[in-house]
Amino acid sequence: MGAYWFKVEKDSQELFEEWTVYGQKFVRDRVGQEHYMYMDLSTFDVTPGLVFMDINHPLEGSPHPHQTAEEYIKRGCTLLLIQHLVSSIRHYREVYDSLLKKLEGLPLDYMIIPTVPAKIVRPEMVRYFARKGCPFLCIEVNNVTDFAHVSWEWLAQAQGHKRIPLTIFVKDSENTNENYPELWSSLCNRYDIIRLTDLQDDEVVSGQNLKDSGIFPHKGSFITGGQADYNLSLKQKVPLFDEQAKFRYHDAVPNVTVMNGKVKQVNQKVVDREPGSHLTVKVHKHFV
């Protein structure tokens, strides 16, 4: 979309922030000699592009991953975290490479989240996926006894170089007798495990987890130097209370989604199927 700038309403008050886009990124000052056009977005609510984890509609096992990716774009997703179930102790490297080939050409940016069952997780897996630039590693727990099968002190040592965070995914979510967040927090404190602040049990990745994983500041927010990702939703004729607006932004679909400075979808129709990129993290917990 070239070089342009727009204003975003700040904190539901009569205050505005100005954002300048050059190419794919938000920039602090005008770059080059191009004419920067003003884009009037006064009839829209403007929010950052969303970072989703494919919890409800996994891509790895999808027969039509490109179609599934487009559905995420329609919901305002500009970076998708794709779960990769690690099922082999000896062949996980080859399986990971095969997954990357399968996902080539997806129409949005994506990252890979290795999900390893507690009974087979190994320190060398932590080191390998950290070198590959995965934002975090998820340990799949079937029940509370699975915690005893893991050499936590070895995993903590394996985190040392790249500082890749760990988190858990609990399959025993119907058992309310166990407080898994408290158990996980206690375990991390005991072994000095680097972890995500929030358990990632929702599709939308929290702002703190974006920082913990190193995804921020590149994706998920308005920030100078970040990718120019944002969503536009037509303003309601009847003003909403702040809390109502937050729920609407979270659940509703946007009218327009812009990724890396280019329009990806308009009124729930994907208009740009240009492939996104497999992104990696260079520094975990850099802003924490």
N, C-alpha and C positions, 0 to 999 in steps of 0.2 A: 504493500500500500504506500510505499515511499516514505516521505518525511512529513509528519503532521503533529499537531498537539491538540489536547482536549482538556476539559475541566471535569473534575469529579467532586460531587458534593461530599463534604466532610462532616461526619458525626451528626447527621440530620439537622445541621444548623445552617445559617446563611454564610457558610464558609466553604471555600473551594480550594482544591489542590490542582495544580497544573502538571500535566504529564506530557512529555515529549517523546515521540517514537521516531527512531531512525532505523530503517530496515527491520531487523528482528527484535530489537531491544529498546527498552526505556533508557534514555540518555539524559544526563544532567544539563548539558548545554547543546546548542545547535552544532551539528557536525557538518563539515563540508560547506559548499556554496549553494546547496539546493534551497529552493523556496519551500518553507514550511507552511502548510495549509492548516487553517483552524477547522476542526471537525466539531460541529455543534451536536452535543449529545444531551441537550437539556430535556428531551422527552424520554430519556432512558435512565434507569438505575444502572450504574456501572460497578461491577464487582470483579475481583481477580479471577483468573482461570482456576478451575478446581483441580486438585490432585486426588484421584480416586485409587482405591485398591480394589481389584476385581473379585471381591468377596462373594457377591450375589450372582455374578455371571462370569465365571472364570474363562480366560482365553486359552489356557494351555490345552484343555480337553475339548474346546469348542470345534465343531466340524466346519464352522464358518467364522474364523477369528476376525476377518476384516469387517464382516457385517456387525459382529459384536462390538468391535472397536468403534464403528460409526454410531452405534446406539449410545455409547459413552460420550462421544462428541456432542450429540444432541442434548445431553444433560449438562453440558458446560465443562466437560473434562478436557484439559489440555495436556495432562500428563497422567498416564495410567501405570500403576504399579501392578505387575503381572506376577501372580503366585506361581512358583515352580516347585512342584513336589519332588523332593529328592528321595528316591526309593532304592538306590544302590550305593553300597559302601565303596565298591571298586570302580564303578563306571560312571560316577556322577559328572566327571569332567566332559566325557563324550556326549552324555545326555544333554548337558547344558549347551554345548556347541550346536547340537541338533535343534534344540528349542530356538536358539537365535536365528538359525536358517529358516525355521518355520514361520517366525514372526516378521521376517523381512518384508518391507513394503506396507506395514500397517499405516493407516492414515493419520496417526497421531503419535506424539512422543511417548516413549515408554521406558520403564526400568524393570529389572527382574528382582523379585523377592524370593530367595530360596526358602522353602518351608520343609524342615527336616524333622521326621518323627524322633521323639526323645530317645527311643531305643537304639537308633543308629547314628545319632549326631556325633561327630568326631572333631577334635581340634583342627585337623588338617582341612576340614571343610570350611571352618570359620576363616582360616587364613586364605584359602583359595578364593572364596567368594568376596572377601575383602579386597584381594588383589584385582578381581574382576570389576570392582567399583559398584557392587550392589549396595544400596543404601542401608539395609539392615537384614538380619537373618532371623527367621521365625522358627521357633521350636514347637512342634505339634505335640500337645499333651492330651492323652485320652482320659486319664484320671490322675488322682493325686499320687498314686504309687509310681507313676512314670518319673517323677522327680528323682527317685532313688536310683534310676538307671543311668543317670548322667554324671560324668566326671566334671563337675562345675568348675573346680579350680583349674583344670587343664583348659577349659574353654576360655576362662578369664585370662589365662596366660596367652592364649592364641589371639586375643583381641589386642594385645599390647602394641603392635606396630601400626596398624591402620585404624584402630579404635572403632571398628564397626560395631554398632549397637546390636543387642539381641532383644528379642521379645518372645512372648509365648502366644500360641493359639490354642484355646481350650475347646476340645470337642465334647467334653462332658458339661456343656453349658446348662443342661437341664438339672444338674445336681446342685441345688442351692445350699446344701449343707456345708460346702467347702468355699472358703473365701480365697479364690485363686489370686486376685490382685494382691492381697496381703501376703500370701505365701510367696509369690514371685518377688515382691519388694523385699521381704525378709531374706530371701535367698541371695538376691543381688547385693544387699548390704553385707551379708556374711562373707561373700567371696569377691567383693569388689568388681562385680560384673557391670560392664557398660551396657545400659539398656535404654530403650525408648521410655520417655516419661509416661506416656499414655498407652494402655493396651489397645492395639489396633483392631477393635471389634466392630468398627463402623466403616462404611465405604469411603467416606470423606476423611482424608488424612488431616489430623489436627495440626494447628500452627506450630505447636511445640515439637511434635514429631518431625515436622519438616526441618526444623532447626537441628534436632538431635541427629537426624540421618544425613545432613549435608545437602538435602534437596534445596532448602533455602540458602541463599537468596535468588537462586536461578529460576525457580518456579514457585507458584502459589501465592504471590503477593505483588503489590505495586512497590517496586524498589528500583532505584537507579542501577543500571547494569543488568537487571533481570530481563528475562524474555518477555516480550510484549504480548502477554496472554490476558484476555479479559472477556467478560460476558456482558451483554446488553439486554436488559429486560424493560419493556415498555412500562412506564410509571402507571400506577393505578389512578383512576380518576378520583377515587375517594382515598384520602391519605390514611395510611396504616400506622398503628402504634409501632414503636421501635421493635418490641419483641415479636409482634406479628410479622414484621418485615423480615426478621432474621429467619423465622420458620419458612417464609415464602422463598427466600433466596436459597435455602438449603434444599427444599423439595421441588420447587418449580423448575420448569425448563426455560432456558433463555431464548430470546428471539434471535440473537446473533452471538456467535462464538468466534473470537479471534485468537489464533495461535501463532506465535512467532511473527506477529505483525500482519498476518494474512487472515482473511475471512474464511472460516472453515464451514460454518453452517448458518443458514438463514431460514427462520420460521420452520425449523425441524427438517430441513433438507440440506444434506451435505453437499456443498457446492465446490469443495476443493478436496480431491482425494490424493493430492500429492503426498508421498510417503513422509512420515515423521522420522524421528531418529531414535536409536537405542542410546539412551543417555546413561552415563555412569557418574559416580561420586568420586571426587578426588580427595576431599578432606571431610571426614565425618566429624560431627559435633564442633565444627569450626567456629560457630557463633554462640556456643554455649559456655 
